[in-house]
């Protein structure tokens, strides 16, 4: 059901029945290594290109999700997924392997919540019973496309962020009474916000206004205040963008506690890992949410969270043509299923 101007309420409370999370060697040394299902020792993953390795990550995450759910892929109606690589080929090639009806998405690093919002809408409206959704990224593949190959050894400024090598997949199903699992309750679809920033090494600063705009729209549409959530977490704003979004929200009258307002890009790696301002990539929020945060919810640490995945909608071509960076953020509310629901 539409609520307000840009939000959906999912009265049937679609369930996140299972998830699968895979990652690379850098993630294996990070803060959240124990929340990954599969971790690789090198970036190649047995393939002869980084793009093929990224495909492997997504296929592994899908298979892991299905195995946890004890479900055959033939029972999946749709796959909603995407990535950062040109024409989302790693995701499309994974869909070729899995042979599941497929919607390819591009929302840059906001893709994880774009997919979860759409999957939840379809299941809530009884357009499907079982839908897979997720996103992936690969550090070396993304660096090669958007900046410089890692072999080049280019220096980065402190505002730059480290692209996560990982994939996160969730299985969204019809609600089953008595199941103590996370459910999606609402979503707010963001607008494209462009404040004129053009520095590809400061994605967090570019995306922060979009995150703030979507968070404000969510509270306005849902007619609630921040105290409703135990945690409000952005996708990959990093230190620069996260501080900027916090300041923008405060100036707009939305007062958050620092502990309540966090960022996936600041959770995944350790302080001594050389990630500059934090993590980024379509796989950042996908792995942190579908691994770490849902595990935290199942342990009772959080009951209600709002995930606001952020994306910078630029391309190598738009940067070369000196365009500014249009950005977007999509928010999905996730809650633990109530008794009897």
Secondary structure, DSSP 4 states (H G I P E B T S, - for coil): -EETTTEEE-TT--EEEEEEEEE-HHHHTSTTGGG-SEE-SSSSTTSSSHHHHHHHHHHHHHHHHHHHHT--GGG--EEEEE-SSGGGHHHHHHHHHHT--EEE---GGGHHHHHHHHHHHHHHTTS-SEEEEEEEE-HHHHHHHHS--GGG-----TT--EEP-EEEEEEEE---TT---EEEEEEEPPPPB--S---TT-HHHHHHHHHHHHHHHHHHHHT--GGG-SEEEESS-HHHHHHHHHHHHHHTT----TTTEEEHHHHSS-TTS--TT-EESHHHHHHIIIIIIHHHHHTTS-SEEEEEEEEE---HHHHHTT----EEEEEEEEEEPPTT-
